[in-house]
Amino acid sequence: MSASSPLFSAEKNALQTDWHEAITEACGRIAPTWPLDQINAINPFWEMRHQSVTSVAARMAALNGTCFLNQEALAIDPASKDTIQSVTMPDHWRNLSAQLDRHRDMAHQVGWQDEIVHQISQFCGDYFQRLDAGEFQASAQHLYYSWLEMTRSDRGIAIVMEAPSLPGQFRVLPDQCHDLIANAFDALALYKEHTTEYAHALLLDINGWSSWGSYLRWQSRLQNNETDLLPGLLAIRLAWELVLWRHVQQIDDAIFADLKQRWINQWQAWPSILASHEKSQVTGWQLQARAESAYQQQMAEKLLGSSADETAVDQPPPLQAAFCIDVRSEVFRRALEAQDRAIQTLGFAGFFGMPIAYRPRGTEFHRPQLPGLLAPSLEVTETESSARVCRQTLARQTHWLKFASSAPASFSYIESFGIARLGRLVKNTFLGDKSRHPVDKLHEGNGEFEIRRDGVLLSTTEKAELVAGILQAMSLTRQFAPIVLLVGHGSSTRNNPHAAGLDCGACGGQTGSVNVRVLAYLLNDSDVRSVLAEQGLSIPQETRFIGALHDTTTDEVICSGEVPQEILNWLQQAGQQARRERAGRLGLGNDADIDRAIKRRSQDWSEVRPEWGLAGNASLIVAPRSRTRHLNLEGRSFLHDYRWREDDGFGVLELIMTAPMLVTHWINFQYFASVTDNLHYGSGNKVLHNVVGGHLGVFEGNGGDLRIGLPLQSIHDGHQWVHEPLRLSVYIVAPREAITDIASRHVVVRELIDNDWLYLFRLDDEQGIIERFYRQQWETT
């Protein structure tokens, strides 16, 4: 079967076609998870956004016990401050393996459910690592049959499970993926109309690997292909169900009779199971809405409590600095603006509108530097004259970095290079500098770049068109400072598999360093400026654009070019102010030297909480900075600059509502789900993490499912949650008609608003009101 062929061919009978439709829908519900070195936050229920959030919550709870409502966070009614009695979750659907565990002595025997997840997960770790290495071209059939061959030769399962006749059941399974699915559903799917739910529940048993399969499908679709391995994963999980059904039927009549009756009863009861979960969540969603309303009330008081800061100035500001909209930038921007009233900061998506992939010169390495929603349309590499590191150096750095830093390799490293290297290894482990990907060192200079589309270098006119759109989207078209900093961001931590999750989500889990350097290079190009001037966008000759990087762990900003000492002083003082603001949340309020303590955390290999990332995020504000400059938003707001009067046709607003708004929703709901149900949608205790396949993900311990989402230490300080799970509140300063029109033309935007995945508000400065847009209606809040 080819990678792109449908699971069932047209000549198969109608019964199989019904199964095909069911599994296609079930597989379509699984959202992707990105690899560790390219972490993109995502709403894990993204593919079900066409349903209301409450419906999805009830269905997920009924299928596998997923909890959308954090009982601890909602234990206090925010309106009355009265303690609310926690509601016990009704029983949920249980697959055959879980049903059969009722007959296991769980104190002395391994449970079927645990063994199945472990066995499939170990196979997937090896299979997807080899697939990632390019050893074969996979398909659903190849995935299923590879598992089947491995399982047929594995005698250990029968020994562990004390089931000597079990291997015989694997030998008689069909070799073809579609035949297995048809046989299993024929035997086990008692009600055709509920088959999708059963298939979905099976995928949720191995949700981490299902999410990885969804990621591969996502990447395939970005390349206009359709390679979907999820039906193969479903076939593997279904095979285990069919094997257990036949195995029990063969060895124990009494247990089989009980299992069969329970199975029949559960299929008959599915509608009532779902209804019971819908009913049980009513109070919880009311409390959730109250908590969100309490936050929105605070925001309303801030936003409406004082007027915009529209101080008129005749002279250009001494400094303009454009930051990512990331909530951590809000703290630093406020601190930088406090250094001089004339300093102007801007907020823009952290990839700075550059739809690029980065390829270091002379290598085959290729890294996307843009949101996971998009495929790169441009490729960037250094020019020959500015390339700093050759291919051999990069290969050597990467090889020995992996070799020397992995625990099992330490002894081999010493054996290879002698005891003299032991001291260096210990020093790097305990006292070394922050860990960096070797590729990030290649572009630290302020060099020149080649930019290609489909292998062809961009012309000067094409470069000018690219940056003109970016400047317009940044609201940076009228006045230019002598120095304009383009500030990407990244983090500095050690011994942290999830480090990319602290870097820029808009850059595909990378730092924004490449993006800002490339953009600065283009904007400083005299030929590009000449074309821009012909188009009516004049940049003063004395203006220089400089790429910079904000280290969100230490709140230091490093510039790639020379800047006046006064600006360096401002950046240093702003960093000190930002570190002091963050110190309390890090538990450093009483530390005598906060600056040194925070920097020390970034280099401490044992530190599990080097920074809080985007914890606390709750709102996106799309407005001129003047509208929020006077406000302390506590590092909880994404800030995107926007001036609607300069947006002819509202094309910029459309871009914001269809890209940054979606990305911030993804971040917001990843944090939401990781708090409300870390068991299913968080990655557990990071102290126990083991990296799978170099970068595919982590196990918690040495097995179980692939873990997705945020570690507990990223959202909990050991005593309480540091992130309050609130759905994103979006505030836009723009006319009603423009917002309504964009929402009506974009289904995804409309689904997020109307199905309660986020809140959308309009701030009307002229009338001094805030209005909510919901289901094509405007309502004053």
NORDAUR-V938979 format. One line per field, one symbol per residue. phi: phi as a letter, one per 20 degrees, with the letter a starting at -180 (. if undefined). psi: psi as a letter, one per 40 degrees, with the letter a starting at -180 (. if undefined). burial: I if it has 24 or more other C-alpha atoms within 12 Angstrom, else O. A space follows every 50 residues. Layout:
BEGIN
phi=???
psi=???
burial=???
END
This chain:
BEGIN
phi=.ffdfffdefefffffffffffffffffeeefceffecgdfbffdgfdff dffffffffffffbngdedffffdfdffedmefdffeffffdgcfgffff ffdeeffccfffgfffffffffffgfffffffenfadebgffffffffff ffeeefffffelcfefgffffefffegffffffffgedeecgfdfgffff fffffcfffffffffffgffffemdbdcefgfffffffgfffffgfffge dbffffffffffffffffeggffffffgffegffffffffffffffffff fffefbefedfeceegffbdcedffgfffgfffffffffagefddccbgf elmeedddcggncefbcfcbgffddfdccdbffgfdfecegfffffgfff ffffeegfegffffffdnffeffffffffdcffgfcfgffefcffeedcd ccclndfffgfffffffffffffemdcdccffcdeddfbbcccclcgegf feeeffdmmdfegfgfffffgffeffffffffffendedggefcecfbce effdldddeecfcgfffffgfffffffffffegffemdgdffcfgfffff ffdefefecfbeldgngbbcddafggfcgedeemmddfddfacffedfnm fffffffdcgfffffgfgeffgffefbffeccdmeffefcfdmnbfrcee ndamffecnefgfecceocbfedefcffdddceafgffffffffecgfff ffffdmebdccdedffemccdddblmcdcfe
psi=hideiidhideiiddddddddddddddeehiihiidefhhiihefdeeee iidddddddddddeehhehhdddedhhedeeihhhhhhhiiiihiddddd edeigedeihidddddddddddddddddddddefdihiiddddddddddd ddehedddddefgdeddddddeiidhddddddddddddgdhdeedddddd dddddfddddddddddddddddefighheddddddddddddddddddddd dhddddddddddddddddeddddddddddeeddddddddddddddddddd dddeeiiigfhhhdiiidhhhhiiehdddddddddddedhdehhiihihe efehgiihhhheiehhhifiiedihheihhiiiddehdhidddddddddd ddddehddedddddddeiededddddddddeiiiiihddeedfdigaiih hihfehhiiddddddddddddddefgedhhidhhhhhaiaihiifgdfdd eeahdefffiieddddddddddeehdddddddddeeghhidehhhhiihh hedefihhieihiidddddddddddddddddedddefedehdgddddddd ddehdehegdiebeheheihhgiidddedeiheffehhhhihhdeeghef ddddddeecdddddddddddddddddgdddeieahedehhhhfdedaiih aeaaihhiaiideeeheedihehhghihhhhhgiidddddddddehdddd ddddefdiihihhhddefihihhhfeihhh.
burial=OOIOOIIIOOOOOOOIOIIIIIIIIIIIIIIIIIIIIIIIIIIIIIIIIO IIIIIIIIIIIIIIIIIIIIIIIIOOIOOOOOOOOOOOIIOIIIIIIIII IOOOOOOOOIIIIIIIIIIIIIIIIIIIIOOOOOOOOIIIIIIIIIIIOI IOOOOOIOOOIOIOOIIOIIOOIIIIIIIIIIIIIOIIIIIIOIIIIIII IIIIIIIIIIIIIIIIIIIOOOOOOOIIIIIIIIIIIIIIIIIIIIIIOO OOOOIIOOIIOOIOOIIOOIOOIIOOIIIIIOIIIOIIIIIIIOIIOOII OIIIOOOIOOOOOOOOIIIIIIIIIIIIIIIIIIIIIIIOIIIIIIIIII IIIIIIIIIIIOOOOOIIIIIIIIIIIIIIIIIOOOIIIOOOOIOOOOOO IOOIIOOOOIOOIOOOOOOOOOOOIOOOIOOOOIIIIIIIOIIIIIIIII IIOOOOOOOOOOIIIIIIIIIIIIIIIOIIIIIIIIIIIIIIIIIIIIII IIIIIIIIIIIIIIIIIIIIIIIIIOOIIIIIOOOOIIIIOOIIIIIIII IIIIIIIIIIIOIOOOIIOIIIIIIIIIIIIIIOIIIIOOOOOIIOIIII IIIIIOIIIIIIIIIIIIIIIIIIIIIIIIIOIIIIIIIIIIIIOOIOOI OIIIIIIIIIIIIIIIIIIIIIIIIIIIIIIIIIIIIOIIIIIOIIIIII OOIIIIIIIIIIIIIIOOOOIIIIIIIIIIIIIIIIOIIIIIIIOOOIII IIIIIIIIIIIIIIOOOOOIIIIIOOOOOOO
END
